[in-house]
Amino acid sequence: MELRRDVFQAIADPTRRVILTLLAIQAMTPGAIAGNFDSSRQTISKHIKILTECELLKQEQNGREIYYHLNPQGMKEIAEFIEPFRKMWDDRFNKLESVMKNYKSNK
């Protein structure tokens, strides 16, 4: 059985979250990604490797260049985990809104 890195540990790092945000906008080469940070290219390459191992990024060869782009399917695990919390907060805000409307109408 092949083990892969934990996706939640991967997104816990702020640098990796920025990389995901950058690649959500457009595919980029490792050099272009590294250009957005003060860190060394080696450090950014390690972050990219972790995100790729977690299947949050995919790489695509285009001539001599390798481009990385966000893998939306890899984000599914994160979205499924967050969904119950989103629903809980939506319910709470809806209840608060209802209370506030009742409060205003009783004034």
N, C-alpha and C positions, 0 to 999 in steps of 0.2 A: 504494500500500500504506500503510495507516494503522499508525503505530508507537504503541505504548503504553509507558508507563513500566515499568521493571523491577520486578517484584514483590519481588525480594530486596533491592533498594535501599529499597523502601518499608518493609519490615518491619525494616530495620536500625535505624531510628529508634525509640528507646524510647517516645516519646510516641505514635507511631502504633501500637506494640504494645499500649499501654494502651488506646487507642481501640478496637482490635480486641477486646480482652478485655471492655471495657464493652459493646460491641455484640453480643458473643456471648451475653450474658445477656438483653438486651432492646433493642428499637429505641429510638432517642433522637433528639431534635431537636438541631441544632447548638448551641443555647444550653445544653441540658442536658449535652451532651458537654463544652462549654467550662467548665461549672461545676465539673468535676472537676479542673481545672488552674489553676495560677497564671498561665498565659500569657494573652495577649489573645485575644479571640474571632477576630480576623483571623488570628493564628498558627494557631489550632486549625482554622479554615476552610481554610487552606492544606494542613494535614495531611489533612483530610477529602477535599479535592479530589484529592490524590495517591492516597489509598487508593481513591477512586472510579474514577480513571483506570486504576488497576491491576486494577479489577474485583473488589476485595476487599470493597467496600461497594456496596450498592444503596440508592437513595433512593426513597421512596414519599411521594406527596402525600396528605395527609389533611386536607381542608379547607384552611385557610390555612397549615398547618404542613407542613414537610418532615421526614420521619423517615428516619433512616439505620439500616440493619441489615446484619449480616454476610452476605456472599455465600459460602456454603459451597463452591459450585462454583469460586469464585475461589481458594480455599485449596488446591484440588486440586494445582496446580502445585508448591506448597510441600511438600505431603504426599508427592507422588511423588518429589521430590528427597531428602527425608529418609528415606524407607522403607528403602533399602539400608543406611543407617547404623544404623537401628533394628535391623534384622536382624543386622547385624554385632555390635552390642553385646549383643543377646539371646543370640547364640551364645557370646560371650565370658563372659557371666555364667553361662550354663548350664554351661560347661566349668569355671569356677571353683567353682561349686556342687558339681560332681562331684568335683573334686579335694579340696574341703573334707570331703565325706562320706567319701571314701576315707581321708583323713588321720585323721578322728575314729574310724573303725572300726579303724584300725591301731594306735591308742593303747592 
